[in-house]
Amino acid sequence: MNDENYDEVMAIDDPRVPEWVRAHGRGFRQPSAFVEALGEDEYALFASDGELIDLVYRA
């Protein structure tokens, strides 16, 4: 992802969302519906009601 995509909220199934982020988002009781790219390999996961579920990053 490049800088212009940071801070953009996307659907979890958007092809720009890496598979490892989608897989992590599916693991919750209420699966993630939206993703916000925060930086290089950093993402915020949100439920369908907008509640923040998790912050994830690749080390």
PDBQT receptor file of N, H, CA, C and O in Angstrom, charges set to zero:
ATOM      1  N   MET A   1       0.851  -1.178   0.000  1.00  0.00    +0.000 N 
ATOM      2  CA  MET A   1       0.000   0.000   0.000  1.00  0.00    +0.000 C 
ATOM      3  C   MET A   1       0.893   1.236   0.000  1.00  0.00    +0.000 C 
ATOM      4  O   MET A   1       1.999   1.215   0.541  1.00  0.00    +0.000 OA
ATOM      5  N   ASN A   2       0.414   2.288  -0.597  1.00  0.00    +0.000 N 
ATOM      6  H   ASN A   2      -0.484   2.306  -1.036  1.00  0.00    +0.000 HD
ATOM      7  CA  ASN A   2       1.211   3.504  -0.597  1.00  0.00    +0.000 C 
ATOM      8  C   ASN A   2       0.587   4.541   0.318  1.00  0.00    +0.000 C 
ATOM      9  O   ASN A   2      -0.502   4.327   0.852  1.00  0.00    +0.000 OA
ATOM     10  N   ASP A   3       1.274   5.667   0.502  1.00  0.00    +0.000 N 
ATOM     11  H   ASP A   3       2.158   5.841   0.069  1.00  0.00    +0.000 HD
ATOM     12  CA  ASP A   3       0.836   6.686   1.458  1.00  0.00    +0.000 C 
ATOM     13  C   ASP A   3      -0.575   7.191   1.204  1.00  0.00    +0.000 C 
ATOM     14  O   ASP A   3      -1.280   7.531   2.154  1.00  0.00    +0.000 OA
ATOM     15  N   GLU A   4      -1.002   7.249  -0.041  1.00  0.00    +0.000 N 
ATOM     16  H   GLU A   4      -0.429   6.973  -0.812  1.00  0.00    +0.000 HD
ATOM     17  CA  GLU A   4      -2.322   7.791  -0.329  1.00  0.00    +0.000 C 
ATOM     18  C   GLU A   4      -3.448   6.889   0.168  1.00  0.00    +0.000 C 
ATOM     19  O   GLU A   4      -4.589   7.340   0.262  1.00  0.00    +0.000 OA
ATOM     20  N   ASN A   5      -3.161   5.634   0.489  1.00  0.00    +0.000 N 
ATOM     21  H   ASN A   5      -2.233   5.267   0.413  1.00  0.00    +0.000 HD
ATOM     22  CA  ASN A   5      -4.184   4.718   0.991  1.00  0.00    +0.000 C 
ATOM     23  C   ASN A   5      -4.265   4.695   2.511  1.00  0.00    +0.000 C 
ATOM     24  O   ASN A   5      -5.194   4.100   3.057  1.00  0.00    +0.000 OA
ATOM     25  N   TYR A   6      -3.328   5.318   3.211  1.00  0.00    +0.000 N 
ATOM     26  H   TYR A   6      -2.573   5.801   2.768  1.00  0.00    +0.000 HD
ATOM     27  CA  TYR A   6      -3.366   5.324   4.670  1.00  0.00    +0.000 C 
ATOM     28  C   TYR A   6      -4.579   6.124   5.137  1.00  0.00    +0.000 C 
ATOM     29  O   TYR A   6      -4.977   7.099   4.500  1.00  0.00    +0.000 OA
ATOM     30  N   ASP A   7      -5.151   5.706   6.239  1.00  0.00    +0.000 N 
ATOM     31  H   ASP A   7      -4.828   4.914   6.757  1.00  0.00    +0.000 HD
ATOM     32  CA  ASP A   7      -6.307   6.350   6.865  1.00  0.00    +0.000 C 
ATOM     33  C   ASP A   7      -7.593   6.203   6.055  1.00  0.00    +0.000 C 
ATOM     34  O   ASP A   7      -8.572   6.896   6.332  1.00  0.00    +0.000 OA
ATOM     35  N   GLU A   8      -7.610   5.332   5.078  1.00  0.00    +0.000 N 
ATOM     36  H   GLU A   8      -6.814   4.770   4.853  1.00  0.00    +0.000 HD
ATOM     37  CA  GLU A   8      -8.818   5.070   4.303  1.00  0.00    +0.000 C 
ATOM     38  C   GLU A   8      -9.515   3.846   4.883  1.00  0.00    +0.000 C 
ATOM     39  O   GLU A   8      -8.889   2.801   5.063  1.00  0.00    +0.000 OA
ATOM     40  N   VAL A   9     -10.795   3.967   5.172  1.00  0.00    +0.000 N 
ATOM     41  H   VAL A   9     -11.304   4.815   5.025  1.00  0.00    +0.000 HD
ATOM     42  CA  VAL A   9     -11.560   2.829   5.678  1.00  0.00    +0.000 C 
ATOM     43  C   VAL A   9     -12.054   2.016   4.485  1.00  0.00    +0.000 C 
ATOM     44  O   VAL A   9     -12.653   2.550   3.551  1.00  0.00    +0.000 OA
ATOM     45  N   MET A  10     -11.788   0.706   4.541  1.00  0.00    +0.000 N 
ATOM     46  H   MET A  10     -11.301   0.273   5.300  1.00  0.00    +0.000 HD
ATOM     47  CA  MET A  10     -12.145  -0.194   3.442  1.00  0.00    +0.000 C 
ATOM     48  C   MET A  10     -12.953  -1.361   3.998  1.00  0.00    +0.000 C 
ATOM     49  O   MET A  10     -12.858  -1.684   5.181  1.00  0.00    +0.000 OA
ATOM     50  N   ALA A  11     -13.735  -1.978   3.148  1.00  0.00    +0.000 N 
ATOM     51  H   ALA A  11     -13.812  -1.715   2.187  1.00  0.00    +0.000 HD
ATOM     52  CA  ALA A  11     -14.414  -3.220   3.530  1.00  0.00    +0.000 C 
ATOM     53  C   ALA A  11     -13.352  -4.296   3.718  1.00  0.00    +0.000 C 
ATOM     54  O   ALA A  11     -12.326  -4.286   3.039  1.00  0.00    +0.000 OA
ATOM     55  N   ILE A  12     -13.598  -5.220   4.635  1.00  0.00    +0.000 N 
ATOM     56  H   ILE A  12     -14.432  -5.229   5.186  1.00  0.00    +0.000 HD
ATOM     57  CA  ILE A  12     -12.632  -6.281   4.930  1.00  0.00    +0.000 C 
ATOM     58  C   ILE A  12     -12.323  -7.116   3.692  1.00  0.00    +0.000 C 
ATOM     59  O   ILE A  12     -11.225  -7.663   3.584  1.00  0.00    +0.000 OA
ATOM     60  N   ASP A  13     -13.259  -7.226   2.762  1.00  0.00    +0.000 N 
ATOM     61  H   ASP A  13     -14.151  -6.781   2.850  1.00  0.00    +0.000 HD
ATOM     62  CA  ASP A  13     -13.030  -8.041   1.568  1.00  0.00    +0.000 C 
ATOM     63  C   ASP A  13     -12.454  -7.247   0.389  1.00  0.00    +0.000 C 
ATOM     64  O   ASP A  13     -12.358  -7.766  -0.722  1.00  0.00    +0.000 OA
ATOM     65  N   ASP A  14     -12.074  -5.994   0.632  1.00  0.00    +0.000 N 
ATOM     66  H   ASP A  14     -12.152  -5.571   1.535  1.00  0.00    +0.000 HD
ATOM     67  CA  ASP A  14     -11.433  -5.183  -0.407  1.00  0.00    +0.000 C 
ATOM     68  C   ASP A  14     -10.120  -5.854  -0.814  1.00  0.00    +0.000 C 
ATOM     69  O   ASP A  14      -9.348  -6.255   0.057  1.00  0.00    +0.000 OA
ATOM     70  N   PRO A  15      -9.852  -5.984  -2.097  1.00  0.00    +0.000 N 
ATOM     71  CA  PRO A  15      -8.632  -6.674  -2.536  1.00  0.00    +0.000 C 
ATOM     72  C   PRO A  15      -7.339  -6.002  -2.082  1.00  0.00    +0.000 C 
ATOM     73  O   PRO A  15      -6.280  -6.628  -2.123  1.00  0.00    +0.000 OA
ATOM     74  N   ARG A  16      -7.400  -4.747  -1.651  1.00  0.00    +0.000 N 
ATOM     75  H   ARG A  16      -8.261  -4.238  -1.617  1.00  0.00    +0.000 HD
ATOM     76  CA  ARG A  16      -6.198  -4.063  -1.150  1.00  0.00    +0.000 C 
ATOM     77  C   ARG A  16      -5.829  -4.490   0.261  1.00  0.00    +0.000 C 
ATOM     78  O   ARG A  16      -4.715  -4.232   0.716  1.00  0.00    +0.000 OA
ATOM     79  N   VAL A  17      -6.761  -5.147   0.963  1.00  0.00    +0.000 N 
ATOM     80  H   VAL A  17      -7.667  -5.357   0.593  1.00  0.00    +0.000 HD
ATOM     81  CA  VAL A  17      -6.501  -5.615   2.329  1.00  0.00    +0.000 C 
ATOM     82  C   VAL A  17      -5.748  -6.944   2.237  1.00  0.00    +0.000 C 
ATOM     83  O   VAL A  17      -6.241  -7.889   1.620  1.00  0.00    +0.000 OA
ATOM     84  N   PRO A  18      -4.567  -7.027   2.842  1.00  0.00    +0.000 N 
ATOM     85  CA  PRO A  18      -3.796  -8.278   2.776  1.00  0.00    +0.000 C 
ATOM     86  C   PRO A  18      -4.553  -9.457   3.398  1.00  0.00    +0.000 C 
ATOM     87  O   PRO A  18      -5.334  -9.285   4.334  1.00  0.00    +0.000 OA
ATOM     88  N   GLU A  19      -4.311 -10.634   2.871  1.00  0.00    +0.000 N 
ATOM     89  H   GLU A  19      -3.677 -10.775   2.111  1.00  0.00    +0.000 HD
ATOM     90  CA  GLU A  19      -4.995 -11.838   3.357  1.00  0.00    +0.000 C 
ATOM     91  C   GLU A  19      -4.725 -12.086   4.836  1.00  0.00    +0.000 C 
ATOM     92  O   GLU A  19      -5.624 -12.542   5.543  1.00  0.00    +0.000 OA
ATOM     93  N   TRP A  20      -3.520 -11.804   5.328  1.00  0.00    +0.000 N 
ATOM     94  H   TRP A  20      -2.791 -11.434   4.753  1.00  0.00    +0.000 HD
ATOM     95  CA  TRP A  20      -3.226 -12.051   6.746  1.00  0.00    +0.000 C 
ATOM     96  C   TRP A  20      -4.082 -11.164   7.645  1.00  0.00    +0.000 C 
ATOM     97  O   TRP A  20      -4.409 -11.564   8.762  1.00  0.00    +0.000 OA
ATOM     98  N   VAL A  21      -4.457  -9.959   7.180  1.00  0.00    +0.000 N 
ATOM     99  H   VAL A  21      -4.191  -9.634   6.273  1.00  0.00    +0.000 HD
ATOM    100  CA  VAL A  21      -5.336  -9.070   7.952  1.00  0.00    +0.000 C 
ATOM    101  C   VAL A  21      -6.764  -9.618   7.920  1.00  0.00    +0.000 C 
ATOM    102  O   VAL A  21      -7.444  -9.640   8.946  1.00  0.00    +0.000 OA
ATOM    103  N   ARG A  22      -7.213 -10.054   6.756  1.00  0.00    +0.000 N 
ATOM    104  H   ARG A  22      -6.660 -10.035   5.923  1.00  0.00    +0.000 HD
ATOM    105  CA  ARG A  22      -8.559 -10.640   6.638  1.00  0.00    +0.000 C 
ATOM    106  C   ARG A  22      -8.696 -11.870   7.526  1.00  0.00    +0.000 C 
ATOM    107  O   ARG A  22      -9.699 -12.033   8.221  1.00  0.00    +0.000 OA
ATOM    108  N   ALA A  23      -7.687 -12.733   7.500  1.00  0.00    +0.000 N 
ATOM    109  H   ALA A  23      -6.873 -12.601   6.935  1.00  0.00    +0.000 HD
ATOM    110  CA  ALA A  23      -7.724 -13.957   8.312  1.00  0.00    +0.000 C 
ATOM    111  C   ALA A  23      -7.799 -13.615   9.795  1.00  0.00    +0.000 C 
ATOM    112  O   ALA A  23      -8.544 -14.254  10.538  1.00  0.00    +0.000 OA
ATOM    113  N   HIS A  24      -7.047 -12.629  10.229  1.00  0.00    +0.000 N 
ATOM    114  H   HIS A  24      -6.442 -12.110   9.625  1.00  0.00    +0.000 HD
ATOM    115  CA  HIS A  24      -7.081 -12.214  11.637  1.00  0.00    +0.000 C 
ATOM    116  C   HIS A  24      -8.471 -11.673  11.985  1.00  0.00    +0.000 C 
ATOM    117  O   HIS A  24      -9.010 -11.973  13.050  1.00  0.00    +0.000 OA
ATOM    118  N   GLY A  25      -9.041 -10.882  11.089  1.00  0.00    +0.000 N 
ATOM    119  H   GLY A  25      -8.603 -10.638  10.224  1.00  0.00    +0.000 HD
ATOM    120  CA  GLY A  25     -10.355 -10.291  11.324  1.00  0.00    +0.000 C 
ATOM    121  C   GLY A  25     -11.482 -11.305  11.404  1.00  0.00    +0.000 C 
ATOM    122  O   GLY A  25     -12.487 -11.063  12.073  1.00  0.00    +0.000 OA
ATOM    123  N   ARG A  26     -11.329 -12.435  10.733  1.00  0.00    +0.000 N 
ATOM    124  H   ARG A  26     -10.512 -12.632  10.190  1.00  0.00    +0.000 HD
ATOM    125  CA  ARG A  26     -12.354 -13.488  10.784  1.00  0.00    +0.000 C 
ATOM    126  C   ARG A  26     -12.335 -14.245  12.109  1.00  0.00    +0.000 C 
ATOM    127  O   ARG A  26     -13.288 -14.961  12.416  1.00  0.00    +0.000 OA
ATOM    128  N   GLY A  27     -11.291 -14.106  12.884  1.00  0.00    +0.000 N 
ATOM    129  H   GLY A  27     -10.517 -13.525  12.634  1.00  0.00    +0.000 HD
ATOM    130  CA  GLY A  27     -11.142 -14.889  14.106  1.00  0.00    +0.000 C 
ATOM    131  C   GLY A  27     -11.904 -14.375  15.318  1.00  0.00    +0.000 C 
ATOM    132  O   GLY A  27     -11.845 -15.004  16.374  1.00  0.00    +0.000 OA
ATOM    133  N   PHE A  28     -12.598 -13.289  15.212  1.00  0.00    +0.000 N 
ATOM    134  H   PHE A  28     -12.646 -12.778  14.354  1.00  0.00    +0.000 HD
ATOM    135  CA  PHE A  28     -13.315 -12.719  16.354  1.00  0.00    +0.000 C 
ATOM    136  C   PHE A  28     -14.758 -13.211  16.402  1.00  0.00    +0.000 C 
ATOM    137  O   PHE A  28     -15.324 -13.618  15.388  1.00  0.00    +0.000 OA
ATOM    138  N   ARG A  29     -15.343 -13.166  17.600  1.00  0.00    +0.000 N 
ATOM    139  H   ARG A  29     -14.883 -12.835  18.424  1.00  0.00    +0.000 HD
ATOM    140  CA  ARG A  29     -16.747 -13.553  17.771  1.00  0.00    +0.000 C 
ATOM    141  C   ARG A  29     -17.626 -12.742  16.827  1.00  0.00    +0.000 C 
ATOM    142  O   ARG A  29     -18.512 -13.287  16.168  1.00  0.00    +0.000 OA
ATOM    143  N   GLN A  30     -17.377 -11.448  16.768  1.00  0.00    +0.000 N 
ATOM    144  H   GLN A  30     -16.658 -11.005  17.303  1.00  0.00    +0.000 HD
ATOM    145  CA  GLN A  30     -18.045 -10.578  15.794  1.00  0.00    +0.000 C 
ATOM    146  C   GLN A  30     -16.976 -10.231  14.749  1.00  0.00    +0.000 C 
ATOM    147  O   GLN A  30     -16.158  -9.341  14.983  1.00  0.00    +0.000 OA
ATOM    148  N   PRO A  31     -16.971 -10.909  13.614  1.00  0.00    +0.000 N 
ATOM    149  CA  PRO A  31     -15.906 -10.716  12.626  1.00  0.00    +0.000 C 
ATOM    150  C   PRO A  31     -15.793  -9.263  12.160  1.00  0.00    +0.000 C 
ATOM    151  O   PRO A  31     -16.775  -8.521  12.142  1.00  0.00    +0.000 OA
ATOM    152  N   SER A  32     -14.601  -8.887  11.794  1.00  0.00    +0.000 N 
ATOM    153  H   SER A  32     -13.804  -9.489  11.810  1.00  0.00    +0.000 HD
ATOM    154  CA  SER A  32     -14.352  -7.537  11.290  1.00  0.00    +0.000 C 
ATOM    155  C   SER A  32     -15.110  -7.314   9.991  1.00  0.00    +0.000 C 
ATOM    156  O   SER A  32     -15.210  -8.206   9.149  1.00  0.00    +0.000 OA
ATOM    157  N   ALA A  33     -15.637  -6.117   9.846  1.00  0.00    +0.000 N 
ATOM    158  H   ALA A  33     -15.556  -5.392  10.530  1.00  0.00    +0.000 HD
ATOM    159  CA  ALA A  33     -16.325  -5.738   8.615  1.00  0.00    +0.000 C 
ATOM    160  C   ALA A  33     -15.538  -4.680   7.848  1.00  0.00    +0.000 C 
ATOM    161  O   ALA A  33     -15.632  -4.587   6.624  1.00  0.00    +0.000 OA
ATOM    162  N   PHE A  34     -14.756  -3.880   8.586  1.00  0.00    +0.000 N 
ATOM    163  H   PHE A  34     -14.679  -3.956   9.580  1.00  0.00    +0.000 HD
ATOM    164  CA  PHE A  34     -14.017  -2.781   7.976  1.00  0.00    +0.000 C 
ATOM    165  C   PHE A  34     -12.582  -2.761   8.475  1.00  0.00    +0.000 C 
ATOM    166  O   PHE A  34     -12.275  -3.236   9.568  1.00  0.00    +0.000 OA
ATOM    167  N   VAL A  35     -11.715  -2.198   7.644  1.00  0.00    +0.000 N 
ATOM    168  H   VAL A  35     -11.965  -1.812   6.756  1.00  0.00    +0.000 HD
ATOM    169  CA  VAL A  35     -10.292  -2.091   7.954  1.00  0.00    +0.000 C 
ATOM    170  C   VAL A  35      -9.842  -0.673   7.622  1.00  0.00    +0.000 C 
ATOM    171  O   VAL A  35     -10.240  -0.104   6.605  1.00  0.00    +0.000 OA
ATOM    172  N   GLU A  36      -9.012  -0.114   8.490  1.00  0.00    +0.000 N 
ATOM    173  H   GLU A  36      -8.689  -0.576   9.316  1.00  0.00    +0.000 HD
ATOM    174  CA  GLU A  36      -8.378   1.166   8.193  1.00  0.00    +0.000 C 
ATOM    175  C   GLU A  36      -6.873   0.952   8.153  1.00  0.00    +0.000 C 
ATOM    176  O   GLU A  36      -6.286   0.453   9.113  1.00  0.00    +0.000 OA
ATOM    177  N   ALA A  37      -6.251   1.328   7.045  1.00  0.00    +0.000 N 
ATOM    178  H   ALA A  37      -6.728   1.734   6.265  1.00  0.00    +0.000 HD
ATOM    179  CA  ALA A  37      -4.797   1.244   6.921  1.00  0.00    +0.000 C 
ATOM    180  C   ALA A  37      -4.198   2.438   7.651  1.00  0.00    +0.000 C 
ATOM    181  O   ALA A  37      -4.477   3.588   7.312  1.00  0.00    +0.000 OA
ATOM    182  N   LEU A  38      -3.371   2.158   8.658  1.00  0.00    +0.000 N 
ATOM    183  H   LEU A  38      -3.144   1.224   8.933  1.00  0.00    +0.000 HD
ATOM    184  CA  LEU A  38      -2.786   3.213   9.477  1.00  0.00    +0.000 C 
ATOM    185  C   LEU A  38      -1.364   3.556   9.063  1.00  0.00    +0.000 C 
ATOM    186  O   LEU A  38      -0.893   4.667   9.307  1.00  0.00    +0.000 OA
ATOM    187  N   GLY A  39      -0.696   2.627   8.451  1.00  0.00    +0.000 N 
ATOM    188  H   GLY A  39      -1.079   1.724   8.253  1.00  0.00    +0.000 HD
ATOM    189  CA  GLY A  39       0.696   2.816   8.043  1.00  0.00    +0.000 C 
ATOM    190  C   GLY A  39       1.178   1.555   7.371  1.00  0.00    +0.000 C 
ATOM    191  O   GLY A  39       0.383   0.673   7.045  1.00  0.00    +0.000 OA
ATOM    192  N   GLU A  40       2.462   1.467   7.165  1.00  0.00    +0.000 N 
ATOM    193  H   GLU A  40       3.108   2.183   7.429  1.00  0.00    +0.000 HD
ATOM    194  CA  GLU A  40       3.049   0.287   6.523  1.00  0.00    +0.000 C 
ATOM    195  C   GLU A  40       2.803  -0.942   7.384  1.00  0.00    +0.000 C 
ATOM    196  O   GLU A  40       3.375  -1.068   8.467  1.00  0.00    +0.000 OA
ATOM    197  N   ASP A  41       1.957  -1.847   6.911  1.00  0.00    +0.000 N 
ATOM    198  H   ASP A  41       1.493  -1.745   6.031  1.00  0.00    +0.000 HD
ATOM    199  CA  ASP A  41       1.614  -3.090   7.616  1.00  0.00    +0.000 C 
ATOM    200  C   ASP A  41       1.004  -2.854   8.997  1.00  0.00    +0.000 C 
ATOM    201  O   ASP A  41       1.224  -3.650   9.909  1.00  0.00    +0.000 OA
ATOM    202  N   GLU A  42       0.238  -1.769   9.163  1.00  0.00    +0.000 N 
ATOM    203  H   GLU A  42       0.058  -1.122   8.421  1.00  0.00    +0.000 HD
ATOM    204  CA  GLU A  42      -0.499  -1.474  10.399  1.00  0.00    +0.000 C 
ATOM    205  C   GLU A  42      -1.960  -1.220  10.036  1.00  0.00    +0.000 C 
ATOM    206  O   GLU A  42      -2.258  -0.439   9.132  1.00  0.00    +0.000 OA
ATOM    207  N   TYR A  43      -2.868  -1.890  10.752  1.00  0.00    +0.000 N 
ATOM    208  H   TYR A  43      -2.626  -2.524  11.486  1.00  0.00    +0.000 HD
ATOM    209  CA  TYR A  43      -4.288  -1.814  10.412  1.00  0.00    +0.000 C 
ATOM    210  C   TYR A  43      -5.148  -1.765  11.666  1.00  0.00    +0.000 C 
ATOM    211  O   TYR A  43      -4.801  -2.349  12.692  1.00  0.00    +0.000 OA
ATOM    212  N   ALA A  44      -6.281  -1.058  11.574  1.00  0.00    +0.000 N 
ATOM    213  H   ALA A  44      -6.563  -0.583  10.740  1.00  0.00    +0.000 HD
ATOM    214  CA  ALA A  44      -7.310  -1.068  12.607  1.00  0.00    +0.000 C 
ATOM    215  C   ALA A  44      -8.485  -1.868  12.054  1.00  0.00    +0.000 C 
ATOM    216  O   ALA A  44      -8.902  -1.660  10.914  1.00  0.00    +0.000 OA
ATOM    217  N   LEU A  45      -9.017  -2.783  12.864  1.00  0.00    +0.000 N 
ATOM    218  H   LEU A  45      -8.679  -2.951  13.789  1.00  0.00    +0.000 HD
ATOM    219  CA  LEU A  45     -10.148  -3.613  12.458  1.00  0.00    +0.000 C 
ATOM    220  C   LEU A  45     -11.401  -3.137  13.186  1.00  0.00    +0.000 C 
ATOM    221  O   LEU A  45     -11.370  -2.885  14.390  1.00  0.00    +0.000 OA
ATOM    222  N   PHE A  46     -12.502  -3.015  12.449  1.00  0.00    +0.000 N 
ATOM    223  H   PHE A  46     -12.528  -3.220  11.470  1.00  0.00    +0.000 HD
ATOM    224  CA  PHE A  46     -13.755  -2.520  13.005  1.00  0.00    +0.000 C 
ATOM    225  C   PHE A  46     -14.894  -3.491  12.740  1.00  0.00    +0.000 C 
ATOM    226  O   PHE A  46     -14.919  -4.166  11.711  1.00  0.00    +0.000 OA
ATOM    227  N   ALA A  47     -15.833  -3.557  13.672  1.00  0.00    +0.000 N 
ATOM    228  H   ALA A  47     -15.812  -3.009  14.508  1.00  0.00    +0.000 HD
ATOM    229  CA  ALA A  47     -17.052  -4.349  13.506  1.00  0.00    +0.000 C 
ATOM    230  C   ALA A  47     -18.002  -3.595  12.579  1.00  0.00    +0.000 C 
ATOM    231  O   ALA A  47     -17.755  -2.439  12.236  1.00  0.00    +0.000 OA
ATOM    232  N   SER A  48     -19.073  -4.244  12.183  1.00  0.00    +0.000 N 
ATOM    233  H   SER A  48     -19.274  -5.183  12.462  1.00  0.00    +0.000 HD
ATOM    234  CA  SER A  48     -20.040  -3.621  11.275  1.00  0.00    +0.000 C 
ATOM    235  C   SER A  48     -20.715  -2.395  11.888  1.00  0.00    +0.000 C 
ATOM    236  O   SER A  48     -21.197  -1.525  11.162  1.00  0.00    +0.000 OA
ATOM    237  N   ASP A  49     -20.753  -2.321  13.227  1.00  0.00    +0.000 N 
ATOM    238  H   ASP A  49     -20.361  -3.028  13.816  1.00  0.00    +0.000 HD
ATOM    239  CA  ASP A  49     -21.345  -1.160  13.892  1.00  0.00    +0.000 C 
ATOM    240  C   ASP A  49     -20.331  -0.042  14.147  1.00  0.00    +0.000 C 
ATOM    241  O   ASP A  49     -20.665   0.968  14.766  1.00  0.00    +0.000 OA
ATOM    242  N   GLY A  50     -19.091  -0.221  13.670  1.00  0.00    +0.000 N 
ATOM    243  H   GLY A  50     -18.820  -1.042  13.168  1.00  0.00    +0.000 HD
ATOM    244  CA  GLY A  50     -18.066   0.805  13.819  1.00  0.00    +0.000 C 
ATOM    245  C   GLY A  50     -17.186   0.658  15.044  1.00  0.00    +0.000 C 
ATOM    246  O   GLY A  50     -16.243   1.429  15.225  1.00  0.00    +0.000 OA
ATOM    247  N   GLU A  51     -17.482  -0.324  15.892  1.00  0.00    +0.000 N 
ATOM    248  H   GLU A  51     -18.248  -0.949  15.745  1.00  0.00    +0.000 HD
ATOM    249  CA  GLU A  51     -16.675  -0.529  17.097  1.00  0.00    +0.000 C 
ATOM    250  C   GLU A  51     -15.281  -1.020  16.721  1.00  0.00    +0.000 C 
ATOM    251  O   GLU A  51     -15.130  -1.922  15.897  1.00  0.00    +0.000 OA
ATOM    252  N   LEU A  52     -14.264  -0.417  17.335  1.00  0.00    +0.000 N 
ATOM    253  H   LEU A  52     -14.387   0.316  18.005  1.00  0.00    +0.000 HD
ATOM    254  CA  LEU A  52     -12.888  -0.858  17.119  1.00  0.00    +0.000 C 
ATOM    255  C   LEU A  52     -12.712  -2.228  17.754  1.00  0.00    +0.000 C 
ATOM    256  O   LEU A  52     -12.992  -2.407  18.939  1.00  0.00    +0.000 OA
ATOM    257  N   ILE A  53     -12.253  -3.191  16.974  1.00  0.00    +0.000 N 
ATOM    258  H   ILE A  53     -12.026  -3.046  16.011  1.00  0.00    +0.000 HD
ATOM    259  CA  ILE A  53     -12.050  -4.553  17.463  1.00  0.00    +0.000 C 
ATOM    260  C   ILE A  53     -10.600  -4.792  17.845  1.00  0.00    +0.000 C 
ATOM    261  O   ILE A  53     -10.313  -5.345  18.907  1.00  0.00    +0.000 OA
ATOM    262  N   ASP A  54      -9.679  -4.369  16.968  1.00  0.00    +0.000 N 
ATOM    263  H   ASP A  54      -9.912  -3.920  16.105  1.00  0.00    +0.000 HD
ATOM    264  CA  ASP A  54      -8.271  -4.683  17.216  1.00  0.00    +0.000 C 
ATOM    265  C   ASP A  54      -7.385  -3.803  16.348  1.00  0.00    +0.000 C 
ATOM    266  O   ASP A  54      -7.808  -3.296  15.309  1.00  0.00    +0.000 OA
ATOM    267  N   LEU A  55      -6.147  -3.634  16.797  1.00  0.00    +0.000 N 
ATOM    268  H   LEU A  55      -5.803  -4.046  17.641  1.00  0.00    +0.000 HD
ATOM    269  CA  LEU A  55      -5.094  -3.013  16.009  1.00  0.00    +0.000 C 
ATOM    270  C   LEU A  55      -4.094  -4.107  15.698  1.00  0.00    +0.000 C 
ATOM    271  O   LEU A  55      -3.654  -4.816  16.603  1.00  0.00    +0.000 OA
ATOM    272  N   VAL A  56      -3.728  -4.257  14.446  1.00  0.00    +0.000 N 
ATOM    273  H   VAL A  56      -4.085  -3.681  13.710  1.00  0.00    +0.000 HD
ATOM    274  CA  VAL A  56      -2.802  -5.322  14.058  1.00  0.00    +0.000 C 
ATOM    275  C   VAL A  56      -1.657  -4.746  13.240  1.00  0.00    +0.000 C 
ATOM    276  O   VAL A  56      -1.806  -3.751  12.531  1.00  0.00    +0.000 OA
ATOM    277  N   TYR A  57      -0.520  -5.397  13.363  1.00  0.00    +0.000 N 
ATOM    278  H   TYR A  57      -0.399  -6.205  13.939  1.00  0.00    +0.000 HD
ATOM    279  CA  TYR A  57       0.642  -5.008  12.570  1.00  0.00    +0.000 C 
ATOM    280  C   TYR A  57       1.501  -6.228  12.332  1.00  0.00    +0.000 C 
ATOM    281  O   TYR A  57       1.453  -7.206  13.078  1.00  0.00    +0.000 OA
ATOM    282  N   ARG A  58       2.275  -6.148  11.295  1.00  0.00    +0.000 N 
ATOM    283  H   ARG A  58       2.314  -5.354  10.689  1.00  0.00    +0.000 HD
ATOM    284  CA  ARG A  58       3.212  -7.225  10.986  1.00  0.00    +0.000 C 
ATOM    285  C   ARG A  58       4.581  -6.770  11.460  1.00  0.00    +0.000 C 
ATOM    286  O   ARG A  58       5.079  -5.722  11.049  1.00  0.00    +0.000 OA
ATOM    287  N   ALA A  59       5.180  -7.569  12.327  1.00  0.00    +0.000 N 
ATOM    288  H   ALA A  59       4.775  -8.421  12.661  1.00  0.00    +0.000 HD
ATOM    289  CA  ALA A  59       6.493  -7.205  12.889  1.00  0.00    +0.000 C 
ATOM    290  C   ALA A  59       7.612  -7.509  11.924  1.00  0.00    +0.000 C 
ATOM    291  O   ALA A  59       8.778  -7.265  12.235  1.00  0.00    +0.000 OA
TER     292      ALA A  59
